[in-house]
């Protein structure tokens, strides 16, 4: 017998009567989770996260690791929802360069703002804990001024939504009616802060993400907030102290299976299949992040050595080089402001790094030239 994970509620929306799904509270029951089916996967995922944290501790600056990792997660989680922005668009926007798809980039930068705000709250002894209020405030920042600004930013939905299809009657999934949402989220919050949890933390993260997506508490942005919640829980439970893993890359690569596994929880009660998929994703994403850190660190170490061997290198040239991982595309004016130096000094430092093959000029113009730490950008964009 398949596990029953919720009940149907008849609701009327847009003039038609439909069945909306109301999930049971966590943890899964009748039967309880078959923990032996994913215990090895959980151990592998925990080890992969521990190795990732260890590798990060070997590099000179965790800041430039975080700069790229957080942006990749912001970009990939937004791309799952159809945003077309690229990593280069994001770098160009931060450098003050002209971009063609400003709305898409705004969605990604809003995610970055929401993510940083959540992280600051969790690290502040007086900040908000992981809670409905925290998620609502993150949602407000996510949709601020972006395309979803008319979708009640920061507020739980007051109307019926649906996923897939042109109307509720032909939707792939109809989440619970709005009057159920506050109680469902309260149950989820209680599960997060359970005093003596029996399940391993990563398994609980998997359960919480799926439950949040099933509740679908907002009119827009549920996927991005649900994936932001994953990163917040990883830090909250000490699984990964810094957000160096971009799990959304794995979820985007396996997007059809991601949605299918969530649907099988609701239809067949297959929590075990979803948890196994999630744990495999954590392992692969952590291994990928570890590989990326090693490659980026190797590139920067080799380029730094080349720079220091140059008889022309001065303090400004060295400071410019050390800024590149967090300023991969720029103009000379940008360098002048960043390093608080004169235009001729900034220009000379840029020219030296270009001569050494570390920087590439992109425009071919004599004025308003744009430079890129291209090998680094190519590594991150892969």
N, C-alpha and C positions, 0 to 999 in steps of 0.2 A: 504494500500500500504506500503510495506517495505521501509525503509529509504535507499537511495543510498549513500554509504560512499566513493566511489571512482570510477575510470574509469579503463578500461583495456587498456594496451599498448601492441601492438604486437612487440615481440622482437625475434631475432634469436640467439640461443646459442647452442653450440655443434652440429651445423648443422641442428637443427630443430626449427621451428617457434612455439612460445608459447605465451600465454596471461599472461602478468605480471600485477599485481594490483598496481595502483597508488592512494593512499588515498587522499581524500579532506583534506584541512587544518582543524584544530580544531578551534572552538568547533563544535560538530555535528549540522547539520541544516536540514531543509526540512523533517520532522519537527524538531524543537529544542528539547532538552532533556526534558522528562517528569519528572521534578525534584521531584514532589510529590511521585513518585514511589520508591524513595530511600531516602527521607528526614529523616525518622525514623532511617534507617540503618546508615546514616551519623552521626546522633546525638549519636547513640550508640557507633560508632567507635571513635568519638571524646572523649566521656566520658571514654572509655576504655583506650585510650592513656593518658588521664589526670590522671587516677587512677594509671597507670603504672609509670608515672613520679613521682607521689606522694609517692608510695611505695619505689621507688629507693632512694628517699630522706631520708628514715628512716634508711638505712643501714650505717654502719661506713665507708665503702669505696666503692665508685662507681667504682673505678678502677677494682676491681675483678669482679664486675658485667659485666663491659664492656669486660673484658678479655674473659669471657665465651660466652657472647651474640654475639660478633663480630665473634668469631671462629665458633659458631654454624651456623650463617648466611653464612659465607664463605663456610663451609662444605656442607650445605644443598643446596645452590644455585649451587654449583659445582656438587652435586649428581644429580640434575635435568638434567644436561647435560651428565650424565653417569659416572662421576668420582666415583671410588670405595673406596676412602680414608675414614677412620673413625676418630672420635674425638681422639681416643687413638693414632692413627698414627700421628696425628698433635701434640699431647702432647709429644710423643716420639721424633719426629723430633726436636722439640724445646729444648728438654733436651739433644740433641746430641746422642740419642740412635739409634741403627741400625733399619731401617725399610725396608720392602720388596717392597713397591710400591712407590718408590721415585718420579716417574713421576706424579702420582695422587696427592701426597702431595704437589708437586711443584705447581700444578694448584691452589690448595687451598691457599697456602701461597702467591702466586701471587695476588690472589683476595684480601687477607688481605692487601698487600702492596698498591694495587690500591685504596682500600677503605680508608686506612689511609691517602694516598696522597690527595684524593678528600676532605676528612674532613679537612685536614690542609689548603687547598686552600680556602675553604669556611669560615674558622675561621680567616684567615689572611686578614686584611683590604686591603692589596695590592695583595691578591691572585686572581686567576681566578674565575669569577662567573660561575654559571651553564650555560654551553654553549657547542657548538660543539667542540671547542678547548679543553675544560676540559674533555669531554668524550673521545676524541681521545688520550689525554695524559694518561687517566686512562686505555684505551684499550692497549696502548703501554706497560704499566706496567703489565697488566693482561697476555699478551701473551709473555712476555720477557723470552726467554729461554725454554718455555714450548712447548707442542706439537703443539701449533698454531703459533710457531715462523715463519713459512713459509707463514702465512696467512696475510701478510701486517699489522703487528702490528702498531697501531697508525694512520692508514690511512683509509680513506673511500674507499670502494671497487670500483674497476675499471672494474669489470666484473659481469655478471649475476649470482646470487646465487638462491638456491631453498631450500625448506623445505620438507623433506619426499621424498620417491621415490628414484630411482637409477639415474634418469636424469630429466631435466626440464619437459619433456613431460608427465611423470607419477607422478609428484610431488604433494604433498598435497597442497602446496601454493608456488607461484612464486612472490617474492617481486618486487618492482618497478625496472626498468632498471637503471643501475648505473648513467646515465646522469641526472636522476631526483633526485638523493639522496641529493645533496647539497641544492637545493631549498626547498625540503621537510623538511630537518633539520633546515633550516633558518626559515621556517614557525613555526616549533615546538619551536624553541628558542624564537620567538616573542610571542607565546602563553604563554610560561613560565614566561616571563617578562612583561606581559600585565599590564598596569598601573592601571586599575580599573576592575578587574575580577568580573564577576557576579556569578560564580559558587563557591561553597565551596572548600577549599584547597584540602581535601581528594578526592573529585570528580575529581578535576583537576589532581591530582597525578595518579588516575586510567586512565584517558584519555591519559595522556602523556606516561605512560608505554605501553599501548596498541598501541599507534601510533608509538612509537619507535620500538616496535617489528614488526609492519607491514612494516615499512621502512627497517628494517634489514640492517643497513648501513655498517656493517663490514662483512668480509668473515667468521669470526669465533668470538665467544664470545659475540654475541648479547644478548642472554638471561641473562648472568651474568652482563653485563654492564647495561642492561635495569632494572634489579632488584637493582643494585647499585644506579641507578638513583632514585629509589623509596626512599631509605634511605636518599639520599642527599636532596631530595625535602621535606621530613618530617622535617629535621633539618632546611632547608632554610626558610620554612614557619612557623616555631615555633610550629609544631605539636608534636615533640618529640626531645628534645634538645640533648639527648644522644641516640645512636643506640642500645637500649636495647631489641628491638623486632626483632625476626627472622621470618619475613613473609614467607621466602622461605620454612619453615617447613610446613606451610599450603598449599602453592602452590605445594610442592612435594607430600603431602598427597592426594591432589586433582588434580594431574597432568593432567589426561585425561580431566577433566572438565575445567581446566585452558586453555588448548589448544583449547578445543571446544568453549569456550566462546570467545576467540580471533577470531577464525574462523567465528563465527556467526556475529561478527561486520562486517567483510569483505563481508560475503555472504548475510546476512539478515538485516544489519544495526542495529543490536540489541546492541546498546551501553548501554541501561538500564540494560540488563541482565548481561553484563560484570561488570558494576559499582556496581550492587548489590552483585555479587560474590566477587568482590574486597573488598567492605566495610565489608562484613561478615568475610572475611579473616583477615582484620585488627583487627576487634573486637576479634576474636578467638585467633589470634596470641598475641595480647596485654594481654588478660586474661591468656593465657598459660605462657607468660613471667613473669607476675605478680606472678602467682602460683610458678614458678620456683625460683624467687627471694626470696619469703617467705620460701620455703623449704631449699634453700641453706643457707639463713641467719640463719634459725633455727638450721641447722646442725652445722654451724661454731660457733654459740653462745654456743651450748651444748658442743662441743669439746673444745672450749676455756675455759669454766668453769672447765671441767675435768682437763685440763692442769694446770690451775692456782691453783687448789686444791692439786696438787702434790707437796710434799716438795722438790722434786729434780729439779724443774723447775728453770732455770736461764735465763739470758737475751738472750743468743743465741738460746735456745730452744723456747723461746717465739717469737723471730724474725723469726725463721724457720717456726713456725706455721702460723704466719701472712703472710708468703710468699706462703703458700701452694695453696691458690685459684688461684695464677698466676704461679704456678710451681707444678702442681699436680702429675707429675712423674719425677723422678730424680735419680741420683747417689749421693754418699757422696761427690765425687769430685765436682759435680755440686753445692752442698750446700756450700762447702768450698769457691768456687769462688763467689757465689751469696752473701754470708754473709761476705766475706772477713775475714775469720777466719782460724784457723789451721785445719789440717785434724783430729786430735784426738778430738778437740772441736766439729767440725761438726759431727763426728761419734757418739759422746756421745749424742748430741741433737737428732739425728735421732733415736738412740736406745731408748731414753726416750719416744719419740712419738710412737715408735713401741710397747713398753711395755704397754703404755696406750691404745692401740688398735686404735689409730688415723691413724697410717701408717701401710701398709702391705708390706712385702718384696715379690717380685714376682719371683725371679729366683731360690731360694733354694740353691744358690751357696755360697761359702765362700769368693770369690773374685768377683769384678765387680757386686756387688749387685744393684738391681734396686728397688726403693721404690715407692709406690703409695698412694695418699690420696684417697683410693678406694671408700669410701662412696660418696665422692664428685664427682668423675669420673662417678660413677654409676648414680647419680642424673642427671648429664648433658647429659649422653649418652642415657637416657630413651626416 
